[in-house]
Amino acid sequence: MQLVRANRSAKRLCHLAALITAIGLGGEDALAQTTGRDDPKVRELMRKAEAKETTGDFCLNTRWPAGDYAGYKDFLEGAKPGAWKINTFKGGENCQHDRVNTVFNKSGIRCVSYTWWACKPDANCSRGSAVACKNRNGEWETELGQ
């Protein structure tokens, strides 16, 4: 019985050490990435998108922050594989979750490939992909896939 308790305690300490390391190494981003993947609302959005379900009032009830171009640019500027963001738009009726797949250079220009899951009232929820590249003027141009 004591061995079982010792193993449980050791596992708890390892989890705590991993969390402290993530916070120490990546600051809020590392902790947020772990939290976002576990967020039931993010999982539900992804499920609805994969099933191509209707939105209903899902987005209105997320209480996610409103998205804007400045936030999108910040997301792309700091993008690393696995980084993500969530937001609503159009008064909270639409919502979206973006997750970075890769960051690469194309002819010396920074590009970010990401997968998105979105719901909007006038269509079924959906999943797709995009590649955003920073042009020579410093603005981001996005090409949608799928």
CNS distance restraints for C-alpha pairs under 8 A (distance, minus, plus):
assign (resid   1 and name CA) (resid   5 and name CA) 6.48 0.50 0.50
assign (resid   2 and name CA) (resid   6 and name CA) 6.08 0.50 0.50
assign (resid   3 and name CA) (resid   7 and name CA) 6.17 0.50 0.50
assign (resid   4 and name CA) (resid   8 and name CA) 6.28 0.50 0.50
assign (resid   5 and name CA) (resid   9 and name CA) 6.09 0.50 0.50
assign (resid   6 and name CA) (resid  10 and name CA) 6.05 0.50 0.50
assign (resid   7 and name CA) (resid  11 and name CA) 6.16 0.50 0.50
assign (resid   8 and name CA) (resid  12 and name CA) 6.21 0.50 0.50
assign (resid   9 and name CA) (resid  13 and name CA) 6.18 0.50 0.50
assign (resid  10 and name CA) (resid  14 and name CA) 6.19 0.50 0.50
assign (resid  11 and name CA) (resid  15 and name CA) 6.21 0.50 0.50
assign (resid  12 and name CA) (resid  16 and name CA) 6.12 0.50 0.50
assign (resid  13 and name CA) (resid  17 and name CA) 5.99 0.50 0.50
assign (resid  14 and name CA) (resid  18 and name CA) 6.09 0.50 0.50
assign (resid  15 and name CA) (resid  19 and name CA) 6.21 0.50 0.50
assign (resid  16 and name CA) (resid  20 and name CA) 6.16 0.50 0.50
assign (resid  17 and name CA) (resid  21 and name CA) 5.99 0.50 0.50
assign (resid  18 and name CA) (resid  22 and name CA) 6.07 0.50 0.50
assign (resid  19 and name CA) (resid  23 and name CA) 6.20 0.50 0.50
assign (resid  19 and name CA) (resid  31 and name CA) 7.58 0.50 0.50
assign (resid  20 and name CA) (resid  24 and name CA) 5.99 0.50 0.50
assign (resid  21 and name CA) (resid  25 and name CA) 5.84 0.50 0.50
assign (resid  22 and name CA) (resid  26 and name CA) 5.62 0.50 0.50
assign (resid  22 and name CA) (resid  27 and name CA) 7.00 0.50 0.50
assign (resid  22 and name CA) (resid  30 and name CA) 5.55 0.50 0.50
assign (resid  22 and name CA) (resid  31 and name CA) 6.46 0.50 0.50
assign (resid  23 and name CA) (resid  27 and name CA) 4.55 0.50 0.50
assign (resid  23 and name CA) (resid  28 and name CA) 6.33 0.50 0.50
assign (resid  23 and name CA) (resid  30 and name CA) 6.16 0.50 0.50
assign (resid  23 and name CA) (resid  31 and name CA) 5.94 0.50 0.50
assign (resid  25 and name CA) (resid  30 and name CA) 7.67 0.50 0.50
assign (resid  26 and name CA) (resid  30 and name CA) 4.78 0.50 0.50
assign (resid  26 and name CA) (resid  31 and name CA) 7.54 0.50 0.50
assign (resid  27 and name CA) (resid  31 and name CA) 6.91 0.50 0.50
assign (resid  28 and name CA) (resid  32 and name CA) 5.85 0.50 0.50
assign (resid  29 and name CA) (resid  33 and name CA) 6.02 0.50 0.50
assign (resid  29 and name CA) (resid  83 and name CA) 7.72 0.50 0.50
assign (resid  30 and name CA) (resid  34 and name CA) 6.49 0.50 0.50
assign (resid  31 and name CA) (resid  35 and name CA) 6.19 0.50 0.50
assign (resid  32 and name CA) (resid  36 and name CA) 5.84 0.50 0.50
assign (resid  33 and name CA) (resid  37 and name CA) 6.45 0.50 0.50
assign (resid  33 and name CA) (resid  82 and name CA) 7.34 0.50 0.50
assign (resid  33 and name CA) (resid  83 and name CA) 6.28 0.50 0.50
assign (resid  33 and name CA) (resid  84 and name CA) 6.79 0.50 0.50
assign (resid  34 and name CA) (resid  38 and name CA) 6.70 0.50 0.50
assign (resid  35 and name CA) (resid  39 and name CA) 6.18 0.50 0.50
assign (resid  36 and name CA) (resid  42 and name CA) 6.94 0.50 0.50
assign (resid  36 and name CA) (resid  84 and name CA) 7.77 0.50 0.50
assign (resid  37 and name CA) (resid  42 and name CA) 7.04 0.50 0.50
assign (resid  37 and name CA) (resid  43 and name CA) 7.34 0.50 0.50
assign (resid  38 and name CA) (resid  42 and name CA) 7.67 0.50 0.50
assign (resid  38 and name CA) (resid  43 and name CA) 7.39 0.50 0.50
assign (resid  39 and name CA) (resid  43 and name CA) 6.40 0.50 0.50
assign (resid  40 and name CA) (resid  44 and name CA) 6.02 0.50 0.50
assign (resid  41 and name CA) (resid  45 and name CA) 6.14 0.50 0.50
assign (resid  41 and name CA) (resid  62 and name CA) 6.74 0.50 0.50
assign (resid  42 and name CA) (resid  46 and name CA) 6.22 0.50 0.50
assign (resid  42 and name CA) (resid  86 and name CA) 8.00 0.50 0.50
assign (resid  42 and name CA) (resid  97 and name CA) 7.05 0.50 0.50
assign (resid  43 and name CA) (resid  47 and name CA) 6.11 0.50 0.50
assign (resid  44 and name CA) (resid  48 and name CA) 6.05 0.50 0.50
assign (resid  45 and name CA) (resid  49 and name CA) 6.08 0.50 0.50
assign (resid  45 and name CA) (resid  96 and name CA) 7.89 0.50 0.50
assign (resid  45 and name CA) (resid  97 and name CA) 7.75 0.50 0.50
assign (resid  45 and name CA) (resid 117 and name CA) 6.81 0.50 0.50
assign (resid  45 and name CA) (resid 118 and name CA) 7.10 0.50 0.50
assign (resid  45 and name CA) (resid 119 and name CA) 7.41 0.50 0.50
assign (resid  46 and name CA) (resid  50 and name CA) 6.12 0.50 0.50
assign (resid  46 and name CA) (resid 117 and name CA) 5.83 0.50 0.50
assign (resid  46 and name CA) (resid 118 and name CA) 7.94 0.50 0.50
assign (resid  46 and name CA) (resid 127 and name CA) 7.75 0.50 0.50
assign (resid  47 and name CA) (resid  51 and name CA) 6.14 0.50 0.50
assign (resid  48 and name CA) (resid  52 and name CA) 5.84 0.50 0.50
assign (resid  48 and name CA) (resid  53 and name CA) 5.13 0.50 0.50
assign (resid  48 and name CA) (resid  54 and name CA) 7.52 0.50 0.50
assign (resid  48 and name CA) (resid  55 and name CA) 7.74 0.50 0.50
assign (resid  48 and name CA) (resid 125 and name CA) 6.04 0.50 0.50
assign (resid  48 and name CA) (resid 126 and name CA) 7.57 0.50 0.50
assign (resid  49 and name CA) (resid  53 and name CA) 6.44 0.50 0.50
assign (resid  49 and name CA) (resid 117 and name CA) 5.89 0.50 0.50
assign (resid  49 and name CA) (resid 118 and name CA) 6.47 0.50 0.50
assign (resid  49 and name CA) (resid 119 and name CA) 6.99 0.50 0.50
assign (resid  49 and name CA) (resid 124 and name CA) 7.61 0.50 0.50
assign (resid  49 and name CA) (resid 125 and name CA) 4.42 0.50 0.50
assign (resid  49 and name CA) (resid 126 and name CA) 4.11 0.50 0.50
assign (resid  49 and name CA) (resid 127 and name CA) 5.47 0.50 0.50
assign (resid  50 and name CA) (resid 125 and name CA) 7.73 0.50 0.50
assign (resid  50 and name CA) (resid 126 and name CA) 6.34 0.50 0.50
assign (resid  50 and name CA) (resid 127 and name CA) 6.35 0.50 0.50
assign (resid  51 and name CA) (resid 125 and name CA) 7.82 0.50 0.50
assign (resid  51 and name CA) (resid 126 and name CA) 7.89 0.50 0.50
assign (resid  52 and name CA) (resid 124 and name CA) 5.31 0.50 0.50
assign (resid  52 and name CA) (resid 125 and name CA) 4.95 0.50 0.50
assign (resid  52 and name CA) (resid 126 and name CA) 5.50 0.50 0.50
assign (resid  53 and name CA) (resid 124 and name CA) 5.29 0.50 0.50
assign (resid  53 and name CA) (resid 125 and name CA) 5.52 0.50 0.50
assign (resid  54 and name CA) (resid 119 and name CA) 7.60 0.50 0.50
assign (resid  54 and name CA) (resid 121 and name CA) 7.24 0.50 0.50
assign (resid  54 and name CA) (resid 123 and name CA) 6.79 0.50 0.50
assign (resid  54 and name CA) (resid 124 and name CA) 4.48 0.50 0.50
assign (resid  54 and name CA) (resid 125 and name CA) 5.86 0.50 0.50
assign (resid  55 and name CA) (resid  59 and name CA) 7.14 0.50 0.50
assign (resid  55 and name CA) (resid 119 and name CA) 5.65 0.50 0.50
assign (resid  55 and name CA) (resid 120 and name CA) 6.10 0.50 0.50
assign (resid  55 and name CA) (resid 121 and name CA) 5.68 0.50 0.50
assign (resid  55 and name CA) (resid 123 and name CA) 7.83 0.50 0.50
assign (resid  55 and name CA) (resid 124 and name CA) 6.49 0.50 0.50
assign (resid  55 and name CA) (resid 125 and name CA) 6.21 0.50 0.50
assign (resid  56 and name CA) (resid 121 and name CA) 6.88 0.50 0.50
assign (resid  57 and name CA) (resid  61 and name CA) 6.52 0.50 0.50
assign (resid  57 and name CA) (resid  93 and name CA) 7.49 0.50 0.50
assign (resid  58 and name CA) (resid  62 and name CA) 6.58 0.50 0.50
assign (resid  59 and name CA) (resid  63 and name CA) 7.80 0.50 0.50
assign (resid  59 and name CA) (resid  88 and name CA) 7.01 0.50 0.50
assign (resid  59 and name CA) (resid  92 and name CA) 6.14 0.50 0.50
assign (resid  59 and name CA) (resid  93 and name CA) 5.57 0.50 0.50
assign (resid  59 and name CA) (resid  94 and name CA) 5.73 0.50 0.50
assign (resid  59 and name CA) (resid  95 and name CA) 5.36 0.50 0.50
assign (resid  59 and name CA) (resid 119 and name CA) 7.20 0.50 0.50
assign (resid  59 and name CA) (resid 120 and name CA) 7.87 0.50 0.50
assign (resid  60 and name CA) (resid  92 and name CA) 5.17 0.50 0.50
assign (resid  60 and name CA) (resid  93 and name CA) 5.50 0.50 0.50
assign (resid  60 and name CA) (resid  94 and name CA) 7.70 0.50 0.50
assign (resid  64 and name CA) (resid  86 and name CA) 6.70 0.50 0.50
assign (resid  64 and name CA) (resid  87 and name CA) 5.31 0.50 0.50
assign (resid  64 and name CA) (resid  88 and name CA) 6.02 0.50 0.50
assign (resid  65 and name CA) (resid  86 and name CA) 7.45 0.50 0.50
assign (resid  65 and name CA) (resid  87 and name CA) 5.09 0.50 0.50
assign (resid  65 and name CA) (resid  88 and name CA) 6.04 0.50 0.50
assign (resid  66 and name CA) (resid  87 and name CA) 5.35 0.50 0.50
assign (resid  66 and name CA) (resid  88 and name CA) 4.70 0.50 0.50
assign (resid  66 and name CA) (resid  89 and name CA) 5.50 0.50 0.50
assign (resid  66 and name CA) (resid  91 and name CA) 7.73 0.50 0.50
assign (resid  66 and name CA) (resid  92 and name CA) 7.00 0.50 0.50
assign (resid  67 and name CA) (resid  71 and name CA) 6.34 0.50 0.50
assign (resid  67 and name CA) (resid  72 and name CA) 7.28 0.50 0.50
assign (resid  67 and name CA) (resid  87 and name CA) 5.10 0.50 0.50
assign (resid  67 and name CA) (resid  88 and name CA) 5.70 0.50 0.50
assign (resid  67 and name CA) (resid  89 and name CA) 5.70 0.50 0.50
assign (resid  68 and name CA) (resid  72 and name CA) 6.32 0.50 0.50
assign (resid  68 and name CA) (resid  89 and name CA) 7.81 0.50 0.50
assign (resid  69 and name CA) (resid  73 and name CA) 6.09 0.50 0.50
assign (resid  70 and name CA) (resid  74 and name CA) 6.22 0.50 0.50
assign (resid  71 and name CA) (resid  75 and name CA) 6.14 0.50 0.50
assign (resid  72 and name CA) (resid  76 and name CA) 6.33 0.50 0.50
assign (resid  73 and name CA) (resid  77 and name CA) 6.02 0.50 0.50
assign (resid  73 and name CA) (resid 140 and name CA) 7.22 0.50 0.50
assign (resid  74 and name CA) (resid  78 and name CA) 6.22 0.50 0.50
assign (resid  75 and name CA) (resid  79 and name CA) 5.83 0.50 0.50
assign (resid  75 and name CA) (resid  84 and name CA) 7.82 0.50 0.50
assign (resid  75 and name CA) (resid  85 and name CA) 7.24 0.50 0.50
assign (resid  76 and name CA) (resid 112 and name CA) 6.71 0.50 0.50
assign (resid  76 and name CA) (resid 132 and name CA) 7.80 0.50 0.50
assign (resid  79 and name CA) (resid  83 and name CA) 6.05 0.50 0.50
assign (resid  79 and name CA) (resid 100 and name CA) 6.76 0.50 0.50
assign (resid  79 and name CA) (resid 103 and name CA) 7.09 0.50 0.50
assign (resid  79 and name CA) (resid 112 and name CA) 7.12 0.50 0.50
assign (resid  80 and name CA) (resid 100 and name CA) 6.55 0.50 0.50
assign (resid  80 and name CA) (resid 102 and name CA) 7.05 0.50 0.50
assign (resid  80 and name CA) (resid 103 and name CA) 6.41 0.50 0.50
assign (resid  81 and name CA) (resid  99 and name CA) 7.94 0.50 0.50
assign (resid  81 and name CA) (resid 100 and name CA) 5.04 0.50 0.50
assign (resid  81 and name CA) (resid 101 and name CA) 5.13 0.50 0.50
assign (resid  81 and name CA) (resid 102 and name CA) 5.14 0.50 0.50
assign (resid  81 and name CA) (resid 103 and name CA) 6.67 0.50 0.50
assign (resid  82 and name CA) (resid  99 and name CA) 6.09 0.50 0.50
assign (resid  82 and name CA) (resid 100 and name CA) 5.22 0.50 0.50
assign (resid  82 and name CA) (resid 101 and name CA) 6.31 0.50 0.50
assign (resid  83 and name CA) (resid  99 and name CA) 5.80 0.50 0.50
assign (resid  83 and name CA) (resid 100 and name CA) 5.39 0.50 0.50
assign (resid  84 and name CA) (resid  97 and name CA) 7.15 0.50 0.50
assign (resid  84 and name CA) (resid  98 and name CA) 5.35 0.50 0.50
assign (resid  84 and name CA) (resid  99 and name CA) 4.24 0.50 0.50
assign (resid  84 and name CA) (resid 100 and name CA) 6.13 0.50 0.50
assign (resid  85 and name CA) (resid  97 and name CA) 5.75 0.50 0.50
assign (resid  85 and name CA) (resid  98 and name CA) 5.41 0.50 0.50
assign (resid  85 and name CA) (resid  99 and name CA) 6.77 0.50 0.50
assign (resid  86 and name CA) (resid  95 and name CA) 7.50 0.50 0.50
assign (resid  86 and name CA) (resid  96 and name CA) 5.71 0.50 0.50
assign (resid  86 and name CA) (resid  97 and name CA) 4.43 0.50 0.50
assign (resid  86 and name CA) (resid  98 and name CA) 6.52 0.50 0.50
assign (resid  87 and name CA) (resid  95 and name CA) 5.70 0.50 0.50
assign (resid  87 and name CA) (resid  96 and name CA) 5.59 0.50 0.50
assign (resid  87 and name CA) (resid  97 and name CA) 6.73 0.50 0.50
assign (resid  88 and name CA) (resid  92 and name CA) 4.98 0.50 0.50
assign (resid  88 and name CA) (resid  93 and name CA) 7.06 0.50 0.50
assign (resid  88 and name CA) (resid  94 and name CA) 5.45 0.50 0.50
assign (resid  88 and name CA) (resid  95 and name CA) 4.07 0.50 0.50
assign (resid  88 and name CA) (resid  96 and name CA) 6.27 0.50 0.50
assign (resid  89 and name CA) (resid  93 and name CA) 6.59 0.50 0.50
assign (resid  89 and name CA) (resid  94 and name CA) 5.28 0.50 0.50
assign (resid  89 and name CA) (resid  95 and name CA) 6.19 0.50 0.50
assign (resid  90 and name CA) (resid  94 and name CA) 6.10 0.50 0.50
assign (resid  93 and name CA) (resid 120 and name CA) 6.38 0.50 0.50
assign (resid  93 and name CA) (resid 121 and name CA) 6.63 0.50 0.50
assign (resid  94 and name CA) (resid 118 and name CA) 7.35 0.50 0.50
assign (resid  94 and name CA) (resid 119 and name CA) 5.57 0.50 0.50
assign (resid  94 and name CA) (resid 120 and name CA) 4.39 0.50 0.50
assign (resid  94 and name CA) (resid 121 and name CA) 6.81 0.50 0.50
assign (resid  95 and name CA) (resid 118 and name CA) 5.66 0.50 0.50
assign (resid  95 and name CA) (resid 119 and name CA) 5.50 0.50 0.50
assign (resid  95 and name CA) (resid 120 and name CA) 6.76 0.50 0.50
assign (resid  96 and name CA) (resid 116 and name CA) 6.81 0.50 0.50
assign (resid  96 and name CA) (resid 117 and name CA) 5.60 0.50 0.50
assign (resid  96 and name CA) (resid 118 and name CA) 4.24 0.50 0.50
assign (resid  96 and name CA) (resid 119 and name CA) 6.56 0.50 0.50
assign (resid  97 and name CA) (resid 116 and name CA) 5.62 0.50 0.50
assign (resid  97 and name CA) (resid 117 and name CA) 5.26 0.50 0.50
assign (resid  97 and name CA) (resid 118 and name CA) 6.46 0.50 0.50
assign (resid  98 and name CA) (resid 114 and name CA) 6.48 0.50 0.50
assign (resid  98 and name CA) (resid 115 and name CA) 5.72 0.50 0.50
assign (resid  98 and name CA) (resid 116 and name CA) 4.37 0.50 0.50
assign (resid  98 and name CA) (resid 117 and name CA) 6.54 0.50 0.50
assign (resid  99 and name CA) (resid 114 and name CA) 5.41 0.50 0.50
assign (resid  99 and name CA) (resid 115 and name CA) 5.39 0.50 0.50
assign (resid  99 and name CA) (resid 116 and name CA) 6.45 0.50 0.50
assign (resid 100 and name CA) (resid 112 and name CA) 6.96 0.50 0.50
assign (resid 100 and name CA) (resid 113 and name CA) 6.03 0.50 0.50
assign (resid 100 and name CA) (resid 114 and name CA) 4.19 0.50 0.50
assign (resid 100 and name CA) (resid 115 and name CA) 6.50 0.50 0.50
assign (resid 101 and name CA) (resid 112 and name CA) 7.63 0.50 0.50
assign (resid 101 and name CA) (resid 113 and name CA) 5.48 0.50 0.50
assign (resid 101 and name CA) (resid 114 and name CA) 4.96 0.50 0.50
assign (resid 101 and name CA) (resid 115 and name CA) 6.90 0.50 0.50
assign (resid 102 and name CA) (resid 112 and name CA) 5.99 0.50 0.50
assign (resid 102 and name CA) (resid 113 and name CA) 5.23 0.50 0.50
assign (resid 102 and name CA) (resid 114 and name CA) 7.01 0.50 0.50
assign (resid 103 and name CA) (resid 110 and name CA) 7.27 0.50 0.50
assign (resid 103 and name CA) (resid 111 and name CA) 5.75 0.50 0.50
assign (resid 103 and name CA) (resid 112 and name CA) 4.56 0.50 0.50
assign (resid 103 and name CA) (resid 113 and name CA) 6.28 0.50 0.50
assign (resid 104 and name CA) (resid 110 and name CA) 5.99 0.50 0.50
assign (resid 104 and name CA) (resid 111 and name CA) 5.30 0.50 0.50
assign (resid 104 and name CA) (resid 112 and name CA) 6.50 0.50 0.50
assign (resid 105 and name CA) (resid 109 and name CA) 5.15 0.50 0.50
assign (resid 105 and name CA) (resid 110 and name CA) 4.70 0.50 0.50
assign (resid 105 and name CA) (resid 111 and name CA) 5.79 0.50 0.50
assign (resid 106 and name CA) (resid 110 and name CA) 6.59 0.50 0.50
assign (resid 106 and name CA) (resid 111 and name CA) 6.79 0.50 0.50
assign (resid 109 and name CA) (resid 133 and name CA) 6.70 0.50 0.50
assign (resid 109 and name CA) (resid 134 and name CA) 6.13 0.50 0.50
assign (resid 109 and name CA) (resid 135 and name CA) 6.82 0.50 0.50
assign (resid 109 and name CA) (resid 136 and name CA) 7.60 0.50 0.50
assign (resid 110 and name CA) (resid 133 and name CA) 5.72 0.50 0.50
assign (resid 110 and name CA) (resid 134 and name CA) 5.72 0.50 0.50
assign (resid 111 and name CA) (resid 131 and name CA) 6.67 0.50 0.50
assign (resid 111 and name CA) (resid 132 and name CA) 5.49 0.50 0.50
assign (resid 111 and name CA) (resid 133 and name CA) 4.07 0.50 0.50
assign (resid 111 and name CA) (resid 134 and name CA) 6.42 0.50 0.50
assign (resid 112 and name CA) (resid 131 and name CA) 5.53 0.50 0.50
assign (resid 112 and name CA) (resid 132 and name CA) 5.23 0.50 0.50
assign (resid 112 and name CA) (resid 133 and name CA) 6.37 0.50 0.50
assign (resid 113 and name CA) (resid 129 and name CA) 7.39 0.50 0.50
assign (resid 113 and name CA) (resid 130 and name CA) 5.82 0.50 0.50
assign (resid 113 and name CA) (resid 131 and name CA) 4.34 0.50 0.50
assign (resid 113 and name CA) (resid 132 and name CA) 6.51 0.50 0.50
assign (resid 114 and name CA) (resid 129 and name CA) 5.72 0.50 0.50
assign (resid 114 and name CA) (resid 130 and name CA) 5.52 0.50 0.50
assign (resid 114 and name CA) (resid 131 and name CA) 6.39 0.50 0.50
assign (resid 115 and name CA) (resid 127 and name CA) 7.30 0.50 0.50
assign (resid 115 and name CA) (resid 128 and name CA) 5.80 0.50 0.50
assign (resid 115 and name CA) (resid 129 and name CA) 4.30 0.50 0.50
assign (resid 115 and name CA) (resid 130 and name CA) 6.40 0.50 0.50
assign (resid 116 and name CA) (resid 127 and name CA) 5.62 0.50 0.50
assign (resid 116 and name CA) (resid 128 and name CA) 5.37 0.50 0.50
assign (resid 116 and name CA) (resid 129 and name CA) 5.80 0.50 0.50
assign (resid 116 and name CA) (resid 130 and name CA) 7.61 0.50 0.50
assign (resid 117 and name CA) (resid 125 and name CA) 7.50 0.50 0.50
assign (resid 117 and name CA) (resid 126 and name CA) 5.85 0.50 0.50
assign (resid 117 and name CA) (resid 127 and name CA) 4.40 0.50 0.50
assign (resid 117 and name CA) (resid 128 and name CA) 6.60 0.50 0.50
assign (resid 118 and name CA) (resid 125 and name CA) 5.60 0.50 0.50
assign (resid 118 and name CA) (resid 126 and name CA) 5.57 0.50 0.50
assign (resid 118 and name CA) (resid 127 and name CA) 6.40 0.50 0.50
assign (resid 119 and name CA) (resid 123 and name CA) 7.53 0.50 0.50
assign (resid 119 and name CA) (resid 124 and name CA) 6.63 0.50 0.50
assign (resid 119 and name CA) (resid 125 and name CA) 4.14 0.50 0.50
assign (resid 119 and name CA) (resid 126 and name CA) 6.52 0.50 0.50
assign (resid 120 and name CA) (resid 124 and name CA) 6.94 0.50 0.50
assign (resid 120 and name CA) (resid 125 and name CA) 6.46 0.50 0.50
assign (resid 128 and name CA) (resid 144 and name CA) 7.55 0.50 0.50
assign (resid 128 and name CA) (resid 145 and name CA) 6.37 0.50 0.50
assign (resid 128 and name CA) (resid 146 and name CA) 5.43 0.50 0.50
assign (resid 129 and name CA) (resid 144 and name CA) 6.01 0.50 0.50
assign (resid 129 and name CA) (resid 145 and name CA) 4.97 0.50 0.50
assign (resid 129 and name CA) (resid 146 and name CA) 6.25 0.50 0.50
assign (resid 130 and name CA) (resid 142 and name CA) 6.60 0.50 0.50
assign (resid 130 and name CA) (resid 143 and name CA) 5.54 0.50 0.50
assign (resid 130 and name CA) (resid 144 and name CA) 4.28 0.50 0.50
assign (resid 130 and name CA) (resid 145 and name CA) 5.28 0.50 0.50
assign (resid 131 and name CA) (resid 142 and name CA) 5.66 0.50 0.50
assign (resid 131 and name CA) (resid 143 and name CA) 5.37 0.50 0.50
assign (resid 131 and name CA) (resid 144 and name CA) 6.57 0.50 0.50
assign (resid 131 and name CA) (resid 145 and name CA) 7.68 0.50 0.50
assign (resid 132 and name CA) (resid 140 and name CA) 6.18 0.50 0.50
assign (resid 132 and name CA) (resid 141 and name CA) 5.40 0.50 0.50
assign (resid 132 and name CA) (resid 142 and name CA) 4.10 0.50 0.50
assign (resid 132 and name CA) (resid 143 and name CA) 6.28 0.50 0.50
assign (resid 133 and name CA) (resid 140 and name CA) 5.49 0.50 0.50
assign (resid 133 and name CA) (resid 141 and name CA) 5.42 0.50 0.50
assign (resid 133 and name CA) (resid 142 and name CA) 6.48 0.50 0.50
assign (resid 134 and name CA) (resid 138 and name CA) 5.68 0.50 0.50
assign (resid 134 and name CA) (resid 139 and name CA) 5.42 0.50 0.50
assign (resid 134 and name CA) (resid 140 and name CA) 4.32 0.50 0.50
assign (resid 134 and name CA) (resid 141 and name CA) 6.25 0.50 0.50
assign (resid 135 and name CA) (resid 139 and name CA) 5.50 0.50 0.50
assign (resid 135 and name CA) (resid 140 and name CA) 6.07 0.50 0.50
assign (resid 135 and name CA) (resid 141 and name CA) 6.81 0.50 0.50
